[in-house]
Amino acid sequence: MITDSTASLPPDTARQWGIRVVPIRIRLGDHLADELSVPPTAVVAAMRADRGVSTEPPDPAALYWTYRAAFDDGADAVVSIHISALQSRTVEHARQAAAQLRAPVHVIDSRLMGMALGYAVTGAARVAGAGGSPHRVVEAVKRRLAGSATFVHVHTLDHLRRGGRIGAAAHLVGSALSLKPLLTMRDGQVAPLDRAFGSGRALRKLVDTTVANAGDRVVDIAVEHVGALTEAESVMGELRARIPHVREHLVTEASSAIAVHTGPGTLSVTVSPT
Protein backbone atom coordinates (compact mmCIF):
# COMPACT_ATOMS: atom_id res chain seq x y z
CA MET A 1 0.00 0.00 0.00
CA ILE A 2 1.27 3.44 -0.95
CA THR A 3 -0.14 6.86 -0.16
CA ASP A 4 1.06 10.42 0.25
CA SER A 5 1.69 12.41 3.39
CA THR A 6 -1.65 14.26 3.25
CA ALA A 7 -3.16 11.04 4.65
CA SER A 8 -1.88 12.34 8.04
CA LEU A 9 -0.99 8.80 9.13
CA PRO A 10 1.10 8.69 12.30
CA PRO A 11 4.47 7.05 11.50
CA ASP A 12 3.81 4.13 13.87
CA THR A 13 0.52 3.38 12.09
CA ALA A 14 2.19 3.41 8.68
CA ARG A 15 4.91 1.06 9.92
CA GLN A 16 2.38 -1.25 11.57
CA TRP A 17 0.54 -1.81 8.30
CA GLY A 18 3.54 -1.72 5.96
CA ILE A 19 2.31 1.45 4.25
CA ARG A 20 4.83 3.46 2.23
CA VAL A 21 4.25 7.21 2.47
CA VAL A 22 5.49 9.49 -0.32
CA PRO A 23 5.85 13.03 1.02
CA ILE A 24 4.30 16.13 -0.48
CA ARG A 25 6.90 18.89 -0.77
CA ILE A 26 6.78 22.11 1.25
CA ARG A 27 8.32 25.38 0.10
CA LEU A 28 9.33 27.75 2.90
CA GLY A 29 10.62 30.87 1.20
CA ASP A 30 13.30 29.65 -1.22
CA HIS A 31 13.72 26.30 0.51
CA LEU A 32 11.93 23.19 -0.88
CA ALA A 33 11.86 20.07 1.30
CA ASP A 34 9.91 16.85 1.75
CA GLU A 35 6.98 17.32 4.09
CA LEU A 36 8.24 14.63 6.45
CA SER A 37 11.20 16.88 7.26
CA VAL A 38 9.02 19.95 7.87
CA PRO A 39 6.95 19.61 11.06
CA PRO A 40 3.60 21.40 11.28
CA THR A 41 5.06 23.65 13.99
CA ALA A 42 7.57 25.01 11.45
CA VAL A 43 4.77 25.65 8.97
CA VAL A 44 2.68 27.46 11.59
CA ALA A 45 5.68 29.58 12.65
CA ALA A 46 6.40 30.51 9.02
CA MET A 47 2.78 31.45 8.38
CA ARG A 48 2.59 33.59 11.49
CA ALA A 49 5.81 35.32 10.42
CA ASP A 50 4.23 35.93 7.00
CA ARG A 51 6.94 33.99 5.18
CA GLY A 52 6.06 32.51 1.82
CA VAL A 53 4.72 28.97 2.33
CA SER A 54 3.37 26.70 -0.42
CA THR A 55 3.17 23.05 -1.44
CA GLU A 56 4.23 21.00 -4.44
CA PRO A 57 3.31 17.39 -5.31
CA PRO A 58 5.91 14.62 -5.11
CA ASP A 59 8.13 14.38 -8.15
CA PRO A 60 7.07 11.49 -10.44
CA ALA A 61 10.53 9.99 -9.90
CA ALA A 62 9.91 9.73 -6.15
CA LEU A 63 6.72 7.79 -6.81
CA TYR A 64 8.40 5.60 -9.45
CA TRP A 65 11.18 4.54 -7.09
CA THR A 66 8.67 3.90 -4.30
CA TYR A 67 6.76 1.56 -6.64
CA ARG A 68 9.99 -0.12 -7.72
CA ALA A 69 10.98 -0.67 -4.09
CA ALA A 70 7.62 -2.30 -3.36
CA PHE A 71 8.03 -4.72 -6.28
CA ASP A 72 11.66 -5.39 -5.35
CA ASP A 73 10.42 -6.37 -1.87
CA GLY A 74 8.11 -8.99 -3.38
CA ALA A 75 4.83 -7.20 -4.08
CA ASP A 76 2.73 -8.72 -6.89
CA ALA A 77 0.79 -5.47 -7.34
CA VAL A 78 0.71 -1.97 -5.86
CA VAL A 79 -2.33 0.05 -4.79
CA SER A 80 -1.48 3.75 -4.62
CA ILE A 81 -4.13 6.01 -3.03
CA HIS A 82 -3.77 9.79 -3.01
CA ILE A 83 -5.19 13.22 -2.19
CA SER A 84 -7.98 14.52 -4.42
CA ALA A 85 -6.79 15.34 -7.93
CA LEU A 86 -8.70 18.61 -7.64
CA GLN A 87 -6.46 19.63 -4.73
CA SER A 88 -3.06 18.43 -5.95
CA ARG A 89 -1.28 17.02 -9.02
CA THR A 90 -0.11 14.03 -6.95
CA VAL A 91 -2.49 11.59 -8.71
CA GLU A 92 -1.30 12.86 -12.09
CA HIS A 93 2.33 12.30 -11.09
CA ALA A 94 1.47 8.85 -9.71
CA ARG A 95 -0.06 7.84 -13.02
CA GLN A 96 3.00 9.10 -14.88
CA ALA A 97 5.22 7.01 -12.62
CA ALA A 98 3.00 3.93 -12.93
CA ALA A 99 3.13 4.14 -16.73
CA GLN A 100 6.90 3.62 -16.59
CA LEU A 101 6.55 0.20 -14.97
CA ARG A 102 5.70 -3.14 -16.53
CA ALA A 103 3.89 -4.22 -13.40
CA PRO A 104 0.36 -3.62 -12.04
CA VAL A 105 0.00 -0.31 -10.20
CA HIS A 106 -3.56 0.72 -9.31
CA VAL A 107 -3.65 4.50 -8.80
CA ILE A 108 -6.75 5.76 -6.98
CA ASP A 109 -7.91 9.36 -6.67
CA SER A 110 -9.47 9.41 -3.19
CA ARG A 111 -11.23 12.74 -3.82
CA LEU A 112 -10.49 13.32 -0.14
CA MET A 113 -7.52 14.09 2.10
CA GLY A 114 -6.43 13.75 5.71
CA MET A 115 -7.52 10.78 7.78
CA ALA A 116 -10.47 10.09 5.45
CA LEU A 117 -7.70 9.06 3.08
CA GLY A 118 -5.65 7.56 5.91
CA TYR A 119 -8.41 5.24 7.14
CA ALA A 120 -9.07 4.05 3.58
CA VAL A 121 -5.38 3.16 3.30
CA THR A 122 -5.21 1.29 6.61
CA GLY A 123 -8.48 -0.50 5.82
CA ALA A 124 -7.05 -1.62 2.50
CA ALA A 125 -3.85 -2.72 4.21
CA ARG A 126 -5.93 -4.96 6.49
CA VAL A 127 -7.47 -6.63 3.45
CA ALA A 128 -4.08 -7.04 1.78
CA GLY A 129 -2.56 -8.40 4.98
CA ALA A 130 -5.31 -11.03 5.16
CA GLY A 131 -4.37 -12.24 1.68
CA GLY A 132 -6.91 -10.26 -0.31
CA SER A 133 -6.38 -9.95 -4.05
CA PRO A 134 -5.59 -6.55 -5.62
CA HIS A 135 -9.21 -6.44 -6.82
CA ARG A 136 -10.51 -6.94 -3.28
CA VAL A 137 -8.10 -4.32 -1.95
CA VAL A 138 -9.24 -1.77 -4.53
CA GLU A 139 -12.89 -2.52 -3.76
CA ALA A 140 -12.21 -2.11 -0.02
CA VAL A 141 -10.62 1.29 -0.70
CA LYS A 142 -13.55 2.47 -2.80
CA ARG A 143 -16.11 1.30 -0.22
CA ARG A 144 -14.29 3.04 2.61
CA LEU A 145 -13.85 6.27 0.68
CA ALA A 146 -17.50 6.35 -0.38
CA GLY A 147 -18.69 6.11 3.22
CA SER A 148 -16.25 8.58 4.79
CA ALA A 149 -16.90 12.21 5.63
CA THR A 150 -14.69 15.10 6.72
CA PHE A 151 -15.82 18.20 8.58
CA VAL A 152 -13.43 21.12 9.05
CA HIS A 153 -13.36 24.23 11.22
CA VAL A 154 -10.97 26.97 10.11
CA HIS A 155 -10.39 30.37 11.66
CA THR A 156 -10.11 32.05 8.27
CA LEU A 157 -10.49 31.14 4.61
CA ASP A 158 -7.52 33.30 3.61
CA HIS A 159 -5.03 30.42 3.47
CA LEU A 160 -7.30 28.28 1.28
CA ARG A 161 -7.96 31.26 -0.97
CA ARG A 162 -4.27 32.10 -1.40
CA GLY A 163 -3.44 28.47 -2.18
CA GLY A 164 -6.25 28.15 -4.73
CA ARG A 165 -7.87 25.27 -2.80
CA ILE A 166 -11.05 27.00 -1.73
CA GLY A 167 -13.38 25.43 -4.30
CA ALA A 168 -17.09 26.00 -3.77
CA ALA A 169 -16.49 27.86 -0.49
CA ALA A 170 -15.11 30.91 -2.31
CA HIS A 171 -18.29 32.92 -1.77
CA LEU A 172 -17.68 32.85 2.00
CA VAL A 173 -14.50 34.93 1.70
CA GLY A 174 -14.99 38.36 3.18
CA SER A 175 -17.47 37.26 5.85
CA ALA A 176 -17.32 38.98 9.20
CA LEU A 177 -14.28 38.00 11.24
CA SER A 178 -16.48 36.54 13.98
CA LEU A 179 -18.32 34.31 11.50
CA LYS A 180 -16.43 31.01 11.48
CA PRO A 181 -16.93 28.69 8.50
CA LEU A 182 -17.40 24.96 8.66
CA LEU A 183 -16.24 23.10 5.57
CA THR A 184 -16.39 19.63 4.09
CA MET A 185 -15.04 17.77 1.06
CA ARG A 186 -17.60 17.32 -1.71
CA ASP A 187 -16.89 15.97 -5.20
CA GLY A 188 -13.17 16.29 -4.55
CA GLN A 189 -13.28 19.96 -3.56
CA VAL A 190 -13.48 22.04 -0.40
CA ALA A 191 -17.14 22.98 0.01
CA PRO A 192 -19.13 25.05 2.52
CA LEU A 193 -21.07 23.20 5.19
CA ASP A 194 -22.26 25.80 7.71
CA ARG A 195 -21.28 28.97 9.57
CA ALA A 196 -21.39 30.03 13.19
CA PHE A 197 -20.64 33.18 15.17
CA GLY A 198 -17.47 32.51 17.15
CA SER A 199 -15.25 29.47 17.43
CA GLY A 200 -17.13 28.02 20.40
CA ARG A 201 -20.39 27.73 18.49
CA ALA A 202 -18.56 26.51 15.39
CA LEU A 203 -16.96 23.69 17.35
CA ARG A 204 -20.31 22.70 18.85
CA LYS A 205 -21.75 22.52 15.33
CA LEU A 206 -18.71 20.49 14.26
CA VAL A 207 -19.40 17.96 17.02
CA ASP A 208 -23.16 17.85 16.36
CA THR A 209 -22.61 17.32 12.62
CA THR A 210 -20.15 14.52 13.27
CA VAL A 211 -22.46 12.75 15.71
CA ALA A 212 -25.37 12.96 13.26
CA ASN A 213 -23.22 11.59 10.45
CA ALA A 214 -21.93 8.66 12.50
CA GLY A 215 -25.42 7.62 13.62
CA ASP A 216 -25.55 4.03 14.84
CA ARG A 217 -22.79 2.79 12.51
CA VAL A 218 -19.50 1.33 13.74
CA VAL A 219 -16.99 4.01 12.80
CA ASP A 220 -13.40 5.11 13.14
CA ILE A 221 -13.04 8.71 14.27
CA ALA A 222 -10.03 11.00 13.84
CA VAL A 223 -9.54 14.59 14.95
CA GLU A 224 -6.71 16.39 13.18
CA HIS A 225 -5.44 19.77 14.29
CA VAL A 226 -3.01 22.50 13.32
CA GLY A 227 -1.43 23.71 16.56
CA ALA A 228 -4.64 23.14 18.54
CA LEU A 229 -4.07 19.97 20.56
CA THR A 230 -6.14 21.03 23.59
CA GLU A 231 -9.18 21.83 21.47
CA ALA A 232 -8.73 18.61 19.47
CA GLU A 233 -8.66 16.48 22.61
CA SER A 234 -11.75 18.26 23.93
CA VAL A 235 -13.63 17.60 20.68
CA MET A 236 -12.59 13.95 20.73
CA GLY A 237 -13.81 13.60 24.31
CA GLU A 238 -17.25 14.88 23.32
CA LEU A 239 -17.39 12.63 20.26
CA ARG A 240 -16.48 9.49 22.20
CA ALA A 241 -19.16 10.31 24.77
CA ARG A 242 -21.86 10.81 22.14
CA ILE A 243 -21.08 8.31 19.37
CA PRO A 244 -22.16 4.83 20.49
CA HIS A 245 -19.96 2.62 18.31
CA VAL A 246 -16.39 3.84 17.88
CA ARG A 247 -13.89 1.15 16.87
CA GLU A 248 -10.77 3.31 16.68
CA HIS A 249 -10.18 6.90 17.68
CA LEU A 250 -7.19 9.11 16.98
CA VAL A 251 -6.08 12.65 17.74
CA THR A 252 -3.21 13.68 15.51
CA GLU A 253 -1.53 16.66 13.91
CA ALA A 254 -2.69 17.42 10.39
CA SER A 255 -0.05 16.94 7.75
CA SER A 256 2.16 19.96 7.10
CA ALA A 257 0.77 20.19 3.55
CA ILE A 258 -2.78 20.48 4.88
CA ALA A 259 -1.63 23.01 7.49
CA VAL A 260 -0.24 25.24 4.71
CA HIS A 261 -3.68 25.55 3.13
CA THR A 262 -5.93 25.65 6.20
CA GLY A 263 -3.86 27.69 8.67
CA PRO A 264 -3.22 27.69 12.43
CA GLY A 265 -6.04 26.59 14.72
CA THR A 266 -7.71 24.30 12.16
CA LEU A 267 -9.66 21.32 13.48
CA SER A 268 -10.80 18.54 11.16
CA VAL A 269 -12.95 15.54 12.07
CA THR A 270 -13.13 12.37 9.97
CA VAL A 271 -15.92 9.81 10.25
CA SER A 272 -15.03 6.55 8.52
CA PRO A 273 -17.40 3.55 8.73
CA THR A 274 -15.63 0.23 9.16
Residue pairs with C-beta under 8 A, 6 or more apart in sequence:
1 17
1 18
1 19
1 20
1 79
1 81
1 121
1 124
1 125
1 128
1 137
2 19
2 20
2 21
2 22
2 63
2 66
2 67
2 70
2 78
2 79
2 80
2 81
3 9
3 19
3 20
3 21
3 22
3 80
3 81
3 82
3 117
3 118
3 121
4 21
4 22
4 23
4 24
4 57
4 58
4 82
4 83
4 88
4 90
5 21
5 22
5 23
5 24
5 35
5 36
5 255
5 256
5 257
6 24
6 82
6 83
6 88
6 90
6 113
6 114
6 117
6 255
6 257
6 258
7 21
7 81
7 83
7 113
7 114
7 115
7 117
7 118
7 121
7 255
8 114
8 115
8 117
8 118
8 222
8 224
8 252
8 253
8 254
8 255
8 258
9 19
9 21
9 115
9 118
9 121
9 122
10 250
10 252
13 19
13 118
13 122
14 20
14 21
17 121
17 122
17 125
17 126
17 129
18 125
18 129
19 121
19 122
19 125
20 66
20 69
20 70
21 36
22 58
22 62
22 63
22 66
23 34
23 35
23 36
23 37
23 58
23 62
24 34
24 35
24 55
24 56
24 57
24 58
24 83
24 88
24 90
24 255
24 256
24 257
25 32
25 33
25 34
25 35
25 55
25 56
25 57
25 58
25 59
26 32
26 33
26 34
26 35
26 38
26 43
26 53
26 54
26 55
26 56
26 256
26 257
26 260
27 52
27 53
27 54
27 55
27 56
28 38
28 42
28 43
28 46
28 51
28 52
28 53
29 46
29 51
29 52
32 56
35 55
35 255
35 256
35 257
38 256
39 256
40 226
40 227
40 253
40 254
40 255
40 256
40 259
41 227
42 256
43 53
43 256
43 259
43 260
44 226
44 227
44 259
44 264
46 53
47 53
47 159
47 259
47 260
47 263
47 264
48 264
53 260
54 163
54 260
55 88
55 163
55 257
55 260
55 261
57 88
57 89
57 90
57 92
57 93
58 90
58 93
59 93
60 93
60 94
60 96
60 97
61 97
63 80
63 93
63 94
63 96
63 97
63 98
64 97
64 100
64 101
67 78
67 80
67 97
67 98
67 101
67 103
67 105
68 101
70 78
71 78
71 101
71 103
76 104
76 134
77 103
77 104
77 105
77 106
77 134
78 98
78 103
78 104
78 105
78 106
79 106
79 108
79 124
79 128
79 134
79 137
79 138
79 141
80 94
80 98
80 105
80 106
80 107
80 108
81 108
81 110
81 117
81 120
81 121
81 124
81 141
82 88
82 90
82 91
82 94
82 107
82 108
82 109
82 110
82 117
83 90
83 91
83 110
83 112
83 113
83 117
84 91
84 109
84 110
84 111
84 112
84 113
84 185
84 188
84 189
85 91
85 92
85 109
85 111
85 188
86 111
86 167
86 187
86 188
86 189
87 113
87 165
87 188
87 189
87 190
91 107
91 109
94 105
94 107
95 107
97 105
98 105
98 107
104 134
106 134
106 137
106 138
108 138
108 141
108 142
108 145
109 188
110 116
110 117
110 120
110 141
110 145
111 145
111 185
111 187
111 188
112 120
112 145
112 148
112 150
112 185
112 188
113 150
113 185
113 258
114 150
114 222
114 224
114 254
114 255
114 258
114 268
114 270
115 150
115 222
115 224
115 250
115 252
115 268
115 270
115 272
116 145
116 148
116 149
116 150
116 185
116 270
116 272
117 145
118 222
118 270
119 144
119 148
119 220
119 222
119 270
119 272
120 141
120 144
120 145
120 148
120 272
121 141
123 140
123 141
123 144
123 272
123 274
124 137
124 138
124 140
124 141
124 144
126 140
127 136
127 137
127 140
128 137
132 140
144 272
144 273
147 272
147 273
148 270
148 271
148 272
148 273
149 184
149 185
149 213
149 270
149 271
150 184
150 185
150 268
150 269
150 270
150 271
151 182
151 183
151 184
151 193
151 206
151 209
151 210
151 213
151 268
151 269
151 271
152 182
152 183
152 184
152 190
152 193
152 262
152 266
152 267
152 268
152 269
153 180
153 181
153 182
153 183
153 199
153 202
153 203
153 206
153 266
153 267
153 268
154 160
154 180
154 181
154 183
154 262
154 263
154 265
154 266
155 180
155 199
155 263
155 264
155 265
155 266
156 263
157 166
157 169
157 172
157 173
157 175
157 181
158 173
158 263
159 260
159 261
159 262
159 263
160 166
160 169
160 190
160 261
160 262
161 170
161 173
163 260
163 261
165 190
165 261
166 173
166 190
167 189
167 190
167 191
168 186
168 189
168 190
168 191
168 192
169 181
169 183
169 190
169 191
169 192
171 192
172 181
172 192
172 195
175 181
175 195
178 197
178 198
179 195
179 196
179 197
180 195
180 196
180 197
180 198
180 199
180 201
180 202
181 192
181 193
181 194
181 195
181 202
182 192
182 193
182 194
182 195
182 196
182 202
182 205
182 206
182 209
183 190
183 191
183 192
183 193
184 190
184 191
184 192
184 193
185 191
193 209
194 205
194 209
195 202
196 202
196 204
196 205
199 265
203 231
203 235
203 267
206 235
206 267
206 269
207 235
207 238
207 239
207 242
207 269
210 221
210 239
210 243
210 269
210 271
211 239
211 242
211 243
213 271
214 221
214 243
214 245
214 271
216 244
216 245
217 245
217 273
218 245
218 246
218 247
218 273
218 274
219 243
219 245
219 246
219 247
219 271
219 272
219 273
219 274
220 246
220 247
220 248
220 249
220 250
220 270
220 271
220 272
220 273
220 274
221 236
221 239
221 240
221 243
221 246
221 248
221 249
221 250
221 269
221 270
221 271
221 272
222 249
222 250
222 251
222 252
222 269
222 270
222 272
223 232
223 233
223 235
223 236
223 239
223 250
223 251
223 252
223 267
223 268
223 269
223 270
224 232
224 252
224 253
224 254
224 258
224 266
224 267
224 268
224 269
224 270
225 231
225 232
225 251
225 252
225 253
225 254
225 266
225 267
225 268
226 253
226 254
226 258
226 259
226 262
226 263
226 264
226 265
226 266
227 259
227 264
227 265
228 264
228 265
228 266
228 267
229 251
229 253
231 265
231 267
232 251
232 267
233 251
235 267
235 269
236 249
236 251
239 246
239 249
239 269
240 246
240 249
247 274
253 259
254 262
254 266
254 268
258 266
258 268
259 266
262 268
